[in-house]
């Protein structure tokens, strides 16, 4: 029996893994999150409306759009394609919305 050199096999395995990750990243299946991708809850403020009192908001809309999906408020970022998130409170509880019915538990 002849001895096989394992170095080409190791290089091929590492190259295959790096190539697979690169192709998945190129087509958008893998996303390497950066700290600036995250929007903190502290970036949003709730304005309490009181009947009969005026409040001022900017005419320029925010860079996020909210949609009610399965009874949960989901934010979509308009600047960074594919960046979505669920709005939660300080206890990581999802903010519910009334645009759709919350699905009932299946038993």
Secondary structure, DSSP 4 states (H G I P E B T S, - for coil): -PPPPHHHHHHHHHHHHHHHHHHHHHTTS-----GGG---GGG--PPPP-TT------SSPPSEEEEEETTEEEEEESSSTT-EEE-B-TTSPBPB-SSSPPPPPP-
